[in-house]
Amino acid sequence: MELIITKNSQEMARKATRIIANLVKNKPKAVLGLATGRTMIPVYKELVKIARKEKIDFSKITTFNVDDYLGLSAKNPASHAYYMNKHFFSKANINKKNTHLPDKNIKSYGKLIKKAGGIDLQLLGIGRNGHIGYNEPGQGSTLNSKDRKIKLTENTRKANSGAFPSLSKVPKYAVTLGISTILKAREILLLANGKHKADAIAKAVKGKISSKNPASFLRKHKNCLFIVDREAGGKL
Ligand code: GLP
């Protein structure tokens, strides 16, 4: 695992964007594993900007999102599907047919990824509790965990409640790629910014490798890069 600490979140986003843009330039049919959350908003914004400026063609990429809430329609502004459309798919020249979000058919999601040739680069955020995708601590989030339905912790529901009218409207369940699928990506890029992520980053980088600390499993991957800003790296 490698680590880059940037001076702020803009620089974190710029560095991440450069890596994604270069991949698509070199491999126009790249398969990208995508993530949502506040951390990724500047990344997609910058990616759309660079794509226009450098005339990068996104029309042949295939995408698979790492997670989504269970039971929210893509029309619901709080769904990950809606987020992806708003921040990325509708703004870059992306073929919507080649984009995928997990849903109740999560058990067959892995087959689609395999058929597409596997994920070249998996982009990840991190939860305050160390979750990656929605692999919540405990909850079967072992090294061998499969793509599955998962019960969200109350902490995660609270952390994500800003996108909903009230906490009670935050779904109780989500679907996520399992740790074993995430680790199959050829390259992994985890991003974090802000003080509220400092504990999670410190535990991911130097804590015990355990299902109680799902992001720690990324240390088992051969080609994994963490890009975090100074605040998120504040406890390293
Ligand atoms: C969310 C998502 C993750 C995301 C993480 C960080 O709950 N399930 O995929 O990476 O938590 O979100 P944020 O960037 O808003 O802090």
Residues whose N, C-alpha, C, O or C-beta is under 5 A from the ligand:
A	BS01	GLP	A35 T36 G37 R38 T39 M40 D67 L124 G125 I126 G127 G133 Y134
